[in-house]
Structure formats: structure tokens, C-alpha cells
Amino acid sequence: MRTREFTSNDVGFFPDISPDGSLLASGSNEGNFKVIRLSDGQLIATASHYKRTVLDDLQGRMHMITQLDLVKFSPDGKMILTGGEDGSVKLWQLNVSK
């Protein structure tokens, strides 16, 4: 059995492994997600779920909505679903060689 160690900086939040076990996708509290090839730890894709979104709260303060609450591979491993703390959902086509 081979093992590879990743730090929390490598993995991020809400990690998911592709159905064939070759890729790891994870999100961040900055609204980005990344895809890492597990065989060598190589970063092979990254994207941002959000364009800069600023909302007013009830006290008139401004704040950014950025955190991802979901990163999930599709059953065939060809797409990634991301979900943001604002309730938005995006589906991403994954075009990488494994």
C-alpha cells in the first residue's frame, strides 16, 4: 500500500476523491477550489466559485461572502459541483488528464 501525506494547506475544506481514486478536490474559505492528482501531489486545476460578492447585513456593515460549503465530484468524475455559503451552486467541467 502506498501512502502520501498532505497538509491542511494542500487539502483545504470539504475534500472529495474522484470515483476512480486518482484526484482530490477541495475548497477554501476564500471561495476557491482546487484539484490535486493523488499519485504525485501535483495541482492540476483551480478556480474560484465567486466573483467578489459584498452584502449588507442588518446593521449596515459590509462583508464578503466567500466560503465554499460543498465540493463534490460527479459519479463519472468528469464534473465538480461547488456550493457556496450564499446558497449558490455551480457545476464545473473537468478537463484534465489523470
C-alpha positions in Angstrom: 0.0 0.0 0.0 1.3 3.4 -0.9 0.6 6.5 1.2 1.0 10.2 0.5 0.8 12.8 3.2 -1.0 16.1 2.6 -1.2 19.1 4.9 -4.3 21.1 5.6 -3.0 23.7 3.2 -2.8 21.1 0.5 -6.3 19.7 1.1 -8.5 22.5 2.3 -12.1 22.1 3.2 -14.7 19.6 2.1 -12.3 17.2 0.3 -13.7 14.7 -2.2 -11.9 11.9 -4.0 -12.8 11.2 -7.6 -14.6 7.9 -8.3 -11.5 6.3 -9.8 -9.4 7.4 -6.8 -6.9 9.5 -8.9 -7.9 13.0 -8.0 -8.7 15.0 -4.8 -10.9 18.2 -5.0 -11.2 20.6 -2.1 -12.5 24.0 -1.3 -11.3 27.0 0.7 -12.9 29.7 2.9 -11.8 32.2 0.2 -14.2 30.6 -2.3 -11.6 28.8 -4.4 -11.4 25.1 -5.1 -8.5 23.0 -6.4 -7.9 19.6 -7.9 -4.8 17.6 -6.9 -3.5 14.4 -8.7 -3.0 12.0 -5.8 -0.3 9.9 -7.4 2.2 12.8 -7.3 0.5 15.6 -5.3 0.5 17.9 -8.4 -2.0 20.8 -8.5 -3.8 20.3 -11.8 -6.7 22.7 -11.7 -8.0 25.6 -9.6 -10.9 28.0 -10.0 -13.0 30.5 -8.0 -16.6 29.9 -7.2 -17.3 33.6 -6.5 -16.8 36.8 -8.2 -16.4 39.3 -5.4 -19.8 39.5 -3.6 -20.4 42.1 -1.0 -23.6 42.1 1.1 -25.0 44.5 3.7 -26.1 42.9 7.0 -28.9 44.3 9.1 -26.5 46.7 11.0 -25.3 48.3 7.7 -21.9 46.6 7.7 -20.4 45.2 4.5 -18.9 41.8 4.3 -17.7 39.3 1.7 -19.5 36.1 1.0 -16.7 33.7 0.0 -16.8 30.3 1.8 -17.4 27.1 -0.1 -19.7 24.7 1.7 -19.5 21.8 -0.9 -17.0 20.4 -3.3 -18.1 17.1 -4.9 -17.2 15.0 -7.9 -19.9 13.8 -10.2 -20.3 10.0 -10.3 -18.4 9.7 -13.6 -15.6 12.0 -12.3 -15.9 14.4 -15.2 -17.5 17.3 -13.3 -17.2 19.0 -10.0 -20.1 20.6 -8.1 -19.4 23.5 -5.8 -21.8 25.2 -3.4 -21.3 28.5 -1.6 -22.4 29.8 1.7 -24.8 32.1 -0.1 -26.7 29.1 -1.5 -25.2 29.3 -5.0 -24.3 26.1 -6.8 -22.0 25.7 -9.8 -21.2 22.7 -12.0 -17.6 22.7 -13.5 -16.4 20.6 -16.4 -13.2 18.9 -15.5 -10.8 18.7 -18.5 -7.6 17.1 -17.1 -5.5 14.1 -17.9 -5.1 11.9 -15.0 
